[in-house]
Amino acid sequence: SGFNSIGHMDTMSRGRRQIGHYKEGEEFIQNVFHVLFQIFTGKEKSNLAICWLQYEISKVIQCLQAKKKKKLKAQGRKSKKLAKRFLKAPDNRNNLSLWKLYAYLEWLLGNTDDARKVFDTALCTAGTGGLKSAQLCSLSLLYAQLEVELLESIEGAVTSRAVHILTKLTENGPYVPYNGQVLPVNVLKARKTYEHALQDYLSKTPVSDQDQVSDTDQLVNLVGCYSLFQYLTVGIDAAVLIYTQASEKLEASGSQKCENTGENFGILNFPTALEALTLLHTNLLRFHMKISVYPLNPLREALMEALKRYPSNQSLWRSYIHIQRKSHSASKARRFFDSVTRSTNSLEPWLFAIQAEQMRKKLIEKVQRADVGEIHCTIPETGLTNRIVALFEHAVQSENGTHCPLLWRMYLNFMV
């Protein structure tokens, strides 16, 4: 969610239960939001409302991950009440970002039909900006992504609700809710529209920095929508091709800017745009592998390439660890972690290297401790223990590691 919750350390487990949000931390954050909400007005107030809702959603996601049904119900009620309060304010009635978060919240709580109604209402009231409107693109992209996740296979996806949403986005007319079919002629028209829109975006040069910030956001949403559309109507290779083209173009314009200005200011937002595209690309590959047979290598290569460039991106590290768990050989991953930790000051590679080894240790112990009648196999796995301790030692000696409370707590926890 792009949100760092202060009140909890979710990497630690106390006995069987995960440590959730601390009461004091939670109260502190709520107080900050309440106080600021009375001070801000206009655009700032809307932005604060978005942050607040994102924070509430992060708590809902935490309840979902911990599988706490009772807590989820209570948290859901509180979060929905807050979202409705925000949307009732006159300034926020047409704020698509807030509508998007509210619909996402309903979806997470399992109220799929309610969420669809909210999405449809937001799209109907959003007007006819089409691909030119960044907020409309972002809203349609999330709606389509959530719908795609419900698909069990890519066969017959051409007439799915997701394709309907992405085709309607290109038509610049008022949105019409899904009625169960998508006309092939509309799909062809939409493909042409996406193609031209992407070419226009990649060939134009932004005038000011402000334009550039909104342009890069818009480019990410546009590429996301177009590639998802291609994925559903053509296939995975067509979708990957679009990510490749857009990334190459962004890299080229980024390095060109550096040469022209001799400075790095011009491309402040290019790394973030590239990073966002990489995330969309790897998430699509992961999803495709889940619902059909596809080689692991393209995803592994894309993740390794991205992590060398963005060593502090936690989502990419999570994906990398997730796919590495499936392989029985740890040496490749260890060499990769080693090369990244040498070339960056970020602390994330250390933390994830430690986490990967701890997961491996847990897995081995689980296998070794399997009950065989009365005999319990209790040979300790010392090799991995020593490796984890060595990783902790190196990590706490690094400049950022020395000042990281989480790292020290994890180290103490492990030693205990």
C-alpha positions in Angstrom: 0.0 0.0 0.0 3.0 2.3 0.1 2.3 2.7 3.8 4.7 2.1 6.7 2.7 1.2 9.8 4.6 2.5 12.8 2.8 0.5 15.5 3.8 -3.0 14.6 6.7 -5.4 13.8 5.0 -8.0 11.6 8.2 -10.0 11.0 8.3 -11.2 14.6 6.0 -13.9 15.9 5.5 -14.3 19.6 4.8 -18.0 20.2 2.1 -18.9 17.7 0.5 -15.5 17.1 1.9 -12.7 15.0 2.4 -9.4 16.7 -0.2 -7.0 15.3 -0.6 -3.3 15.6 0.4 -2.0 19.1 -2.4 -0.2 20.9 -0.2 2.9 21.7 1.1 3.1 18.1 -2.4 2.8 16.8 -3.8 5.6 19.1 -0.9 7.8 18.2 -1.5 7.5 14.4 -5.3 8.0 14.8 -4.6 11.2 16.9 -2.3 12.5 14.2 -4.9 12.0 11.5 -7.7 13.6 13.6 -5.6 16.7 14.4 -4.4 17.2 10.9 -7.8 16.7 9.5 -9.1 19.8 11.3 -6.1 21.9 10.1 -6.1 21.1 6.4 -8.5 22.3 3.7 -9.1 21.8 0.0 -6.6 19.6 -1.9 -4.5 18.8 1.1 -7.5 17.6 3.0 -8.4 15.2 0.2 -4.8 13.9 0.0 -4.9 13.3 3.8 -8.2 11.4 3.4 -6.5 9.2 0.8 -3.6 8.5 3.1 -5.9 7.7 6.0 -7.9 5.3 3.9 -4.7 3.6 2.6 -3.7 3.1 6.2 -7.1 1.6 7.0 -6.8 -0.8 4.0 -3.3 -1.8 5.2 -4.9 -3.0 8.5 -7.6 -4.9 6.6 -4.9 -6.6 4.6 -3.1 -7.5 7.8 -6.2 -9.1 9.2 -6.7 -11.1 6.0 -3.1 -12.3 6.1 -3.4 -13.4 9.7 -6.8 -15.0 9.0 -8.5 -13.3 11.9 -12.1 -13.3 10.9 -13.6 -11.6 14.0 -11.0 -8.8 13.9 -11.5 -8.4 10.1 -15.3 -7.9 10.5 -14.7 -5.2 13.2 -11.9 -3.5 11.2 -14.0 -3.7 8.0 -17.0 -1.9 9.7 -14.7 0.9 11.0 -12.9 1.4 7.7 -16.1 1.5 5.7 -17.7 4.0 8.0 -14.6 6.2 7.6 -14.7 5.9 3.8 -18.4 6.8 3.6 -17.7 9.8 5.8 -15.0 11.0 3.4 -17.1 10.5 0.3 -20.1 12.5 1.8 -17.9 15.6 2.0 -18.8 18.0 -0.9 -15.2 18.3 -1.9 -14.7 14.6 -2.3 -17.9 13.7 -4.2 -16.0 13.5 -7.5 -12.6 12.4 -6.1 -11.9 9.2 -8.1 -8.9 8.3 -6.0 -11.2 8.0 -2.9 -13.9 6.1 -4.8 -11.2 3.7 -6.0 -10.0 3.0 -2.5 -13.5 2.6 -1.2 -14.3 0.0 -3.9 -11.0 -1.8 -3.2 -11.9 -1.9 0.5 -15.3 -3.5 -0.3 -13.5 -6.0 -2.6 -11.0 -7.0 0.1 -13.8 -7.5 2.6 -15.3 -10.1 0.1 -18.2 -7.9 -0.9 -17.5 -8.4 -4.7 -21.0 -7.2 -5.9 -21.0 -4.1 -3.7 -17.4 -3.3 -4.9 -18.5 -3.7 -8.5 -21.4 -1.3 -7.9 -19.0 1.3 -6.4 -16.6 0.9 -9.3 -19.4 1.2 -11.9 -20.9 4.3 -10.1 -17.5 5.9 -10.0 -16.8 5.2 -13.7 -20.3 6.5 -14.7 -19.9 9.8 -12.8 -16.2 10.2 -14.0 -17.2 11.7 -17.3 -15.6 11.0 -20.6 -11.9 11.7 -20.2 -10.9 8.3 -21.6 -7.2 7.6 -21.9 -6.4 11.2 -21.3 -7.6 11.1 -17.7 -5.0 9.7 -15.3 -7.4 9.0 -12.5 -9.9 7.3 -14.8 -7.1 5.1 -16.2 -5.9 4.2 -12.7 -9.5 3.4 -11.6 -10.2 1.2 -14.6 -6.8 -0.6 -14.2 -7.5 -1.6 -10.6 -11.0 -2.7 -11.5 -9.8 -4.8 -14.4 -6.9 -6.3 -12.4 -9.3 -7.4 -9.6 -11.6 -8.9 -12.2 -8.8 -10.8 -13.9 -7.8 -12.3 -10.5 -11.1 -14.0 -10.4 -10.5 -15.8 -13.8 -9.6 -19.4 -13.6 -8.0 -19.6 -17.0 -7.2 -17.3 -19.9 -9.5 -19.2 -22.3 -12.6 -17.2 -23.2 -11.3 -14.1 -21.3 -12.1 -12.0 -24.4 -15.7 -11.6 -23.3 -14.9 -11.1 -19.6 -15.9 -8.1 -17.5 -12.2 -7.0 -17.4 -12.1 -6.7 -21.3 -15.3 -4.7 -21.2 -13.8 -2.2 -18.7 -10.6 -1.8 -20.7 -12.5 -1.4 -24.0 -15.0 1.2 -22.6 -12.0 3.2 -21.3 -10.9 3.8 -24.9 -14.3 4.9 -26.2 -14.3 8.4 -24.6 -18.1 8.0 -24.1 -20.1 7.5 -20.9 -19.4 4.2 -19.2 -22.0 1.4 -19.6 -22.0 -1.4 -17.0 -21.1 -4.9 -18.2 -24.0 -6.9 -19.7 -22.3 -10.2 -20.3 -20.8 -9.7 -23.7 -18.1 -7.8 -25.5 -18.3 -7.2 -29.3 -15.2 -8.2 -31.3 -15.4 -5.0 -33.4 -15.0 -3.0 -30.1 -12.0 -5.0 -29.1 -10.3 -4.3 -32.5 -11.1 -0.5 -32.2 -9.8 -0.5 -28.6 -6.5 -2.1 -29.6 -5.9 0.6 -32.3 -6.8 3.3 -29.8 -4.3 1.9 -27.2 -1.6 1.6 -29.8 -1.9 5.2 -30.9 -2.2 6.6 -27.4 1.0 4.7 -26.3 2.9 5.9 -29.4 1.8 9.5 -28.7 2.9 9.3 -25.1 6.3 7.7 -25.9 7.1 10.3 -28.6 6.1 13.5 -26.8 8.5 15.5 -24.6 7.2 17.0 -21.4 7.5 20.8 -21.2 7.9 21.3 -17.4 8.7 19.1 -14.4 5.1 19.3 -13.3 3.9 18.0 -16.6 6.5 15.3 -16.4 5.3 14.0 -13.0 1.7 13.7 -14.2 2.8 12.3 -17.6 4.9 9.5 -16.0 2.0 8.5 -13.8 -0.3 8.5 -16.8 2.2 6.5 -18.8 2.3 3.8 -16.2 -1.5 3.5 -16.0 -1.8 3.5 -19.8 0.9 0.8 -20.3 -0.8 -1.2 -17.5 -4.2 -1.0 -19.1 -2.9 -1.8 -22.6 -0.8 -4.8 -21.6 -3.6 -6.2 -19.5 -5.9 -5.8 -22.5 -3.4 -7.5 -24.8 -2.9 -10.3 -22.2 -6.7 -11.1 -22.1 -7.3 -10.7 -25.9 -4.0 -12.0 -27.4 -1.8 -13.7 -24.8 1.1 -13.3 -22.4 3.8 -12.6 -25.0 1.9 -9.7 -26.4 1.6 -8.2 -22.9 5.3 -8.6 -22.1 6.2 -7.0 -25.4 4.4 -3.7 -24.4 6.3 -3.6 -21.1 9.6 -4.1 -22.9 8.9 -1.4 -25.4 7.8 1.2 -22.8 10.7 0.4 -20.5 13.3 0.7 -23.3 11.8 4.0 -24.3 11.9 5.3 -20.8 15.5 4.2 -20.2 16.6 5.8 -23.5 14.9 9.2 -22.7 16.2 9.0 -19.2 19.9 8.7 -20.3 19.4 11.2 -23.1 18.2 13.8 -20.5 21.3 13.1 -18.4 23.5 13.8 -21.4 21.7 17.0 -22.3 21.5 18.6 -18.9 24.6 17.1 -17.4 22.4 16.8 -14.3 20.0 14.3 -12.9 17.1 16.6 -12.1 15.2 16.1 -15.3 14.5 12.4 -14.7 13.4 12.5 -11.1 10.3 10.5 -12.0 11.7 8.2 -14.6 13.1 5.7 -12.1 9.7 5.6 -10.3 7.9 5.1 -13.6 10.3 2.3 -14.6 10.0 0.8 -11.2 6.2 0.8 -11.3 6.2 -0.8 -14.8 8.6 -3.5 -13.6 6.2 -4.3 -10.7 3.2 -4.5 -13.1 5.3 -6.7 -15.4 6.4 -9.2 -12.7 3.0 -9.3 -11.1 1.4 -10.2 -14.4 4.0 -13.0 -15.0 3.4 -14.4 -11.5 -0.4 -14.4 -12.1 0.0 -16.1 -15.4 2.2 -18.8 -13.9 -0.5 -19.4 -11.3 -3.3 -20.1 -13.8 -1.3 -21.8 -16.6 1.9 -23.6 -17.4 4.7 -21.1 -18.1 8.5 -21.3 -17.6 10.0 -19.7 -14.4 13.0 -18.2 -16.1 11.4 -15.1 -17.6 10.1 -14.1 -14.2 13.4 -14.8 -12.4 15.4 -12.8 -15.0 13.0 -9.9 -14.8 13.1 -9.8 -11.0 16.9 -10.1 -10.8 17.3 -7.3 -13.4 14.9 -5.1 -11.5 16.4 -5.8 -8.1 19.9 -4.8 -9.2 18.3 -1.5 -10.2 15.9 -1.0 -7.3 17.5 -2.9 -4.3 15.2 -1.3 -1.8 11.9 -2.4 -3.4 10.2 -4.7 -0.9 7.5 -6.0 -3.3 10.1 -7.2 -5.8 12.1 -8.9 -3.0 9.0 -10.6 -1.8 8.3 -12.0 -5.2 11.9 -13.1 -5.6 11.9 -15.0 -2.3 8.5 -16.5 -3.2 9.8 -18.0 -6.4 13.2 -19.1 -4.9 11.4 -21.1 -2.3 10.3 -23.5 -5.0 13.8 -24.3 -6.1 15.9 -26.8 -4.2 19.2 -25.2 -4.9 20.0 -22.2 -2.7 23.4 -21.3 -4.2 22.1 -19.2 -7.1 19.9 -17.1 -4.7 22.8 -16.7 -2.2 25.2 -15.5 -4.9 22.6 -13.0 -6.1 21.9 -11.7 -2.6 25.7 -11.4 -2.1 26.2 -9.4 -5.3 23.4 -7.0 -4.4 24.5 -6.4 -0.8 28.0 -5.6 -2.1 26.8 -3.0 -4.6 24.2 -1.1 -2.4 23.8 0.6 1.0 20.1 -0.4 1.2 19.2 -2.6 4.1 16.4 -4.5 2.4 18.7 -7.0 0.6 20.2 -8.0 4.0 16.7 -8.3 5.6 15.4 -10.5 2.8 18.5 -12.6 2.6 18.1 -13.4 6.3 14.4 -14.1 5.8 15.1 -16.4 2.9 17.5 -18.5 5.0 15.2 -18.5 8.0 12.4 -19.9 5.8 14.8 -22.6 4.5 15.7 -23.5 8.0 12.1 -23.8 9.1 11.4 -26.1 6.1 14.3 -28.4 6.8 13.4 -28.6 10.5 9.8 -29.4 9.6 11.0 -32.3 7.4 13.5 -33.6 10.0 11.0 -33.5 12.8 8.4 -35.5 11.1 7.1 -38.1 13.5 8.2 -41.7 12.8 6.4 -43.8 15.4 8.1 -43.1 18.7 11.4 -41.8 17.2 11.9 -38.1 16.8 14.8 -37.0 14.6 16.4 -34.1 16.4 19.7 -33.5 14.5 20.1 -29.7 14.6 20.7 -27.9 11.3 23.9 -26.1 12.3 25.1 -25.1 8.9 22.1 -22.8 8.3 22.2 -21.4 11.8 25.8 -20.4 11.3 25.0 -18.9 7.9 22.1 -16.8 9.4 24.2 -15.6 12.3 27.0 -14.6 9.8 24.4 -12.7 7.7 23.1 -10.9 10.9 26.7 -10.0 11.8 27.5 -8.5 8.4 24.1 -6.7 8.3 24.5 -5.0 11.7 28.0 -3.9 10.7 26.7 -2.0 7.7 26.1 1.7 8.1 22.3 1.5 7.9 22.1 -1.8 9.7 23.7 -0.4 12.9 20.8 2.0 13.3 18.0 -0.3 12.4 16.0 -1.4 15.5 14.1 -4.1 13.5 17.4 -5.8 12.5 18.7 -5.9 16.1 15.3 -7.2 17.4 15.3 -9.9 14.7 18.9 -10.9 15.6 18.0 -11.1 19.4 14.9 -13.0 18.6 16.9 -15.5 16.4 19.6 -16.0 19.1 16.9 -16.7 21.8 
